Amino acid sequence: MATSSQHKSLSHEIKSVRRAAYFFLAPALIPIFVFFFVPALAAFVLSFTDFDIYSLSNIAYARFVGVRNYLQLLKDPLFWKAMTNTLYYVLVGGPLSIAASLGTALLVNSKLIRFQGLLRTIYFAPVVTTLVAVAVVWRFMYHPRFGLLNYALGFLGIAPIDWLGDPAWAMPAIILMSIWKNFGYNMIIFVAGLQSIPAQLYEAARIDGANFWEQFKSITLPMLAPTTVFVSIIAMIGNFQLFTEPYVMTQGGPVNSTLSIVLLMYQQGFRWWNLGYSAAIAFVLFGFILLGSLLQAKLQKRGEG
């Protein structure tokens, strides 16, 4: 009987703890449910309708069209152009940004560098600067006649480049600006990862005669693998959501060379009021981000194994 009584007491205690946990989590979970899951579910339902500007005044005008919006995406050359541009931005800009972040983290974390705190603040400053303001300033820097970059190229004897007006240069120009704007955030994460590596490993490697490159290849990179995967996933998710830079600097031009998936979604939803079609684009983008995240997580587990 005593054992049965103890079990009942323990079960009651566990239920009390669970009720207390739900009580303290409710203030956070309820807003997340109301302002995230409910709108996401509504948008998912919306993607199966032809919801447009007329449906805003009367929901009865919205008709269920099944997967027509998704099938239309597959036939839309503008969608594939936007997807190609976005993947180009993700696959080129992402690795370059991570490499710049890691290189800068190694620099500011080095014991040979003075004023490390000041350098970290300077490199992190672009991250906390308003992206729209940065895009406007860089747009002037890219000016074909009076821009600072072409002025510098003139000293090297290189002809001016129409950075934002040439389809071949517009996306690289946006990538360059984005790297400058965002690398400081990942730099701070890499610095934290570098500082978590035991100093004894480097001391043992130096005693064994390992040079800087050998230490970097055999100690730094393997120990930073979890941090690198985390940074890669965060960078990929952010890069897939490319919007402000092309919206402010090029409006998706020239000839749609900088049109991104999110910019196309915005144009369809808030310029042409094809809200059902826009919602379908949003969930296709969600699918790509989810697949990319799962792939990187799988690669991390395989690397650890």
VMD Tcl script that draws the C-alpha trace (Angstrom):
set ca {
  {0.00 0.00 0.00}
  {2.82 2.36 0.84}
  {4.33 1.83 -2.60}
  {0.99 2.51 -4.30}
  {0.58 5.65 -2.22}
  {4.05 6.82 -3.17}
  {3.28 6.26 -6.86}
  {0.08 8.28 -6.58}
  {1.92 11.07 -4.76}
  {4.65 11.10 -7.42}
  {2.07 11.13 -10.22}
  {0.25 14.02 -8.58}
  {3.53 15.89 -8.18}
  {4.38 15.42 -11.86}
  {0.94 16.71 -12.89}
  {1.39 19.75 -10.65}
  {4.79 20.48 -12.21}
  {3.32 20.15 -15.72}
  {0.45 22.51 -14.87}
  {2.93 25.02 -13.48}
  {5.09 24.69 -16.62}
  {2.10 25.28 -18.91}
  {1.07 28.25 -16.77}
  {4.47 29.93 -17.08}
  {4.83 29.08 -20.80}
  {1.35 30.30 -21.72}
  {2.24 34.05 -21.92}
  {4.85 33.21 -24.57}
  {3.05 30.37 -26.38}
  {-0.33 32.08 -26.78}
  {1.02 35.13 -28.72}
  {3.16 32.80 -30.86}
  {0.08 30.72 -31.66}
  {-2.15 33.76 -32.33}
  {0.33 35.88 -34.30}
  {2.34 33.14 -36.06}
  {0.59 29.79 -36.44}
  {-2.88 31.19 -37.12}
  {-1.67 33.64 -39.82}
  {0.58 30.94 -41.32}
  {-2.38 28.54 -41.50}
  {-4.56 31.28 -43.02}
  {-1.88 32.01 -45.63}
  {-1.63 28.30 -46.45}
  {-5.38 28.13 -47.04}
  {-5.14 31.37 -49.04}
  {-2.60 29.77 -51.40}
  {-5.35 27.42 -52.64}
  {-7.67 30.29 -53.62}
  {-7.73 33.09 -56.20}
  {-7.92 35.71 -53.45}
  {-7.39 39.16 -55.02}
  {-8.23 42.83 -54.48}
  {-11.96 42.19 -54.98}
  {-11.92 39.55 -52.26}
  {-10.67 42.15 -49.77}
  {-14.06 43.86 -49.84}
  {-16.05 40.61 -49.91}
  {-14.54 37.26 -48.95}
  {-17.26 35.57 -51.02}
  {-15.40 36.60 -54.18}
  {-12.50 34.29 -53.25}
  {-12.79 30.91 -54.95}
  {-11.06 27.66 -54.10}
  {-8.81 26.72 -57.03}
  {-6.90 23.77 -55.56}
  {-3.27 23.52 -56.62}
  {-3.71 25.80 -59.64}
  {-1.49 28.50 -58.14}
  {1.30 26.00 -57.57}
  {0.97 24.57 -61.10}
  {1.02 28.10 -62.49}
  {4.29 28.72 -60.67}
  {5.91 25.83 -62.51}
  {4.96 27.42 -65.84}
  {5.88 30.99 -64.88}
  {9.27 32.00 -66.39}
  {9.42 34.97 -64.02}
  {9.25 32.61 -61.04}
  {12.15 30.51 -62.36}
  {14.12 33.67 -63.08}
  {13.56 34.85 -59.50}
  {14.45 31.40 -58.15}
  {17.66 31.33 -60.20}
  {18.63 34.79 -58.94}
  {17.89 33.81 -55.34}
  {19.88 30.58 -55.56}
  {22.77 32.51 -57.12}
  {22.67 34.94 -54.22}
  {22.50 32.09 -51.67}
  {25.22 29.90 -53.21}
  {27.66 32.73 -53.97}
  {26.92 35.35 -51.34}
  {26.50 32.88 -48.46}
  {29.94 31.20 -48.63}
  {31.68 34.52 -49.31}
  {29.99 36.12 -46.31}
  {30.89 33.16 -44.06}
  {34.50 33.23 -45.28}
  {34.72 36.98 -44.60}
  {33.20 36.49 -41.14}
  {35.59 33.67 -40.25}
  {38.64 35.56 -41.54}
  {37.71 38.67 -39.58}
  {36.99 36.59 -36.46}
  {40.46 35.04 -36.68}
  {41.90 38.54 -37.05}
  {40.15 40.16 -34.09}
  {40.68 37.07 -31.92}
  {44.43 36.99 -32.53}
  {46.65 37.89 -29.59}
  {48.91 39.79 -31.99}
  {46.18 42.37 -32.69}
  {45.73 45.35 -30.39}
  {42.42 47.13 -29.68}
  {40.40 43.96 -30.29}
  {37.29 45.40 -28.64}
  {37.39 48.51 -30.82}
  {37.84 46.44 -33.98}
  {34.91 44.21 -33.09}
  {32.74 47.28 -32.55}
  {33.79 48.79 -35.89}
  {33.18 45.56 -37.81}
  {29.84 45.01 -36.09}
  {28.59 48.57 -36.71}
  {27.12 47.84 -40.19}
  {24.91 45.13 -38.68}
  {23.05 47.61 -36.46}
  {22.75 50.17 -39.26}
  {19.37 50.41 -41.00}
  {19.47 48.31 -44.15}
  {17.48 50.83 -46.19}
  {19.98 53.59 -45.30}
  {22.90 51.32 -46.19}
  {21.30 50.40 -49.52}
  {20.74 54.08 -50.39}
  {24.36 54.98 -49.57}
  {25.72 52.05 -51.56}
  {23.49 53.00 -54.47}
  {25.30 56.33 -54.63}
  {28.64 54.55 -54.27}
  {27.72 52.44 -57.31}
  {26.83 55.49 -59.44}
  {28.33 54.94 -62.93}
  {29.79 58.47 -63.18}
  {30.17 59.88 -59.68}
  {30.31 56.76 -57.52}
  {33.20 56.17 -55.15}
  {33.96 52.69 -56.54}
  {34.30 53.88 -60.13}
  {36.35 56.83 -58.90}
  {38.76 54.34 -57.28}
  {38.80 52.18 -60.41}
  {39.77 55.25 -62.42}
  {43.07 55.48 -60.50}
  {43.81 51.91 -61.62}
  {43.08 52.72 -65.24}
  {39.88 50.65 -65.29}
  {36.87 51.96 -67.19}
  {33.77 52.81 -65.13}
  {31.29 49.99 -64.53}
  {27.54 50.45 -64.55}
  {27.17 48.42 -61.37}
  {23.40 48.51 -61.04}
  {22.52 49.06 -64.70}
  {24.39 46.13 -66.20}
  {22.65 42.72 -65.78}
  {26.04 41.04 -65.47}
  {27.13 43.25 -62.56}
  {23.89 44.05 -60.71}
  {23.67 40.87 -58.60}
  {27.43 40.81 -57.76}
  {27.07 44.44 -56.65}
  {24.20 43.53 -54.33}
  {26.17 40.55 -53.00}
  {29.17 42.79 -52.24}
  {26.99 45.24 -50.33}
  {25.24 42.44 -48.43}
  {28.55 40.89 -47.36}
  {29.72 44.25 -45.97}
  {26.38 44.73 -44.18}
  {26.03 41.29 -42.59}
  {29.45 39.72 -41.98}
  {29.83 41.37 -38.56}
  {26.98 39.34 -37.06}
  {28.51 36.00 -38.02}
  {31.92 37.31 -36.98}
  {30.72 37.66 -33.39}
  {29.41 34.07 -33.43}
  {32.71 32.79 -34.81}
  {34.65 34.75 -32.18}
  {32.58 33.03 -29.48}
  {33.32 29.68 -31.11}
  {37.04 30.42 -31.30}
  {37.18 31.41 -27.65}
  {35.56 28.12 -26.65}
  {38.42 26.09 -28.16}
  {40.83 24.99 -25.38}
  {44.15 26.83 -25.61}
  {45.96 23.62 -24.59}
  {45.24 22.16 -28.03}
  {47.16 24.94 -29.74}
  {49.99 24.73 -27.23}
  {50.35 20.99 -27.84}
  {50.29 21.56 -31.60}
  {53.00 24.23 -31.38}
  {55.15 21.90 -29.28}
  {54.75 19.27 -32.01}
  {55.97 21.82 -34.56}
  {52.65 22.58 -36.28}
  {52.52 25.90 -38.14}
  {49.53 28.26 -38.34}
  {47.94 26.54 -41.34}
  {48.28 23.08 -39.80}
  {46.74 24.33 -36.55}
  {43.91 25.96 -38.47}
  {43.23 22.83 -40.54}
  {43.56 20.26 -37.74}
  {42.19 22.16 -34.72}
  {40.29 25.33 -35.61}
  {38.11 24.04 -38.45}
  {37.07 20.74 -36.78}
  {36.33 22.46 -33.46}
  {34.33 25.18 -35.25}
  {32.25 22.69 -37.24}
  {29.05 23.05 -35.11}
  {29.40 26.84 -35.16}
  {29.95 26.83 -38.91}
  {26.85 24.71 -39.51}
  {24.77 27.02 -37.32}
  {26.08 30.10 -39.11}
  {25.50 28.45 -42.50}
  {21.86 27.65 -41.70}
  {21.18 31.15 -40.36}
  {22.92 32.75 -43.36}
  {21.01 30.54 -45.81}
  {17.64 31.38 -44.25}
  {18.47 35.09 -44.34}
  {19.79 34.98 -47.92}
  {16.69 33.21 -49.22}
  {14.70 36.17 -47.88}
  {16.57 38.70 -50.04}
  {14.25 41.68 -50.51}
  {15.33 45.09 -49.24}
  {18.55 45.36 -51.26}
  {17.03 44.81 -54.72}
  {13.85 46.66 -53.77}
  {15.73 49.82 -52.81}
  {18.64 49.63 -55.25}
  {17.28 48.12 -58.47}
  {13.55 47.31 -58.13}
  {14.48 43.86 -59.44}
  {16.17 45.15 -62.60}
  {17.82 45.51 -64.94}
  {15.78 43.01 -66.99}
  {14.90 41.11 -63.78}
  {18.55 40.23 -63.10}
  {18.12 41.02 -59.38}
  {14.51 39.88 -58.97}
  {14.34 37.67 -55.88}
  {11.63 35.27 -54.74}
  {10.53 37.57 -51.90}
  {10.50 40.60 -54.21}
  {8.38 38.65 -56.71}
  {6.07 37.62 -53.86}
  {5.75 41.28 -52.83}
  {5.02 42.40 -56.39}
  {2.36 39.76 -56.94}
  {0.73 40.35 -53.57}
  {0.92 44.13 -53.07}
  {1.41 45.54 -56.55}
  {-0.87 43.27 -58.59}
  {-2.99 42.06 -55.63}
  {-2.74 38.39 -56.59}
  {-2.68 37.41 -52.95}
  {-3.45 33.72 -53.46}
  {-0.63 33.39 -55.98}
  {1.68 35.36 -53.68}
  {0.88 33.01 -50.78}
  {1.77 30.03 -52.99}
  {5.16 31.62 -53.71}
  {5.68 32.09 -49.97}
  {5.14 28.39 -49.23}
  {7.37 27.29 -52.08}
  {10.06 29.49 -50.55}
  {9.35 27.92 -47.15}
  {9.85 24.49 -48.72}
  {13.24 25.46 -50.14}
  {14.39 26.88 -46.80}
  {13.19 23.78 -44.95}
  {14.96 21.43 -47.37}
  {18.16 23.44 -47.15}
  {18.08 23.43 -43.35}
  {17.43 19.68 -43.19}
  {20.24 19.01 -45.66}
  {22.74 21.04 -43.66}
  {21.65 19.36 -40.40}
  {22.07 15.95 -42.03}
  {25.55 16.88 -43.28}
  {26.47 17.99 -39.75}
  {25.37 14.66 -38.25}
  {27.27 12.77 -40.94}
  {30.37 14.85 -40.20}
  {30.08 14.13 -36.48}
  {29.61 10.43 -37.18}
}
mol new
graphics top color blue
foreach p $ca { graphics top sphere $p radius 0.5 }
foreach p [lrange $ca 0 end-1] q [lrange $ca 1 end] { graphics top cylinder $p $q radius 0.2 }
display resetview
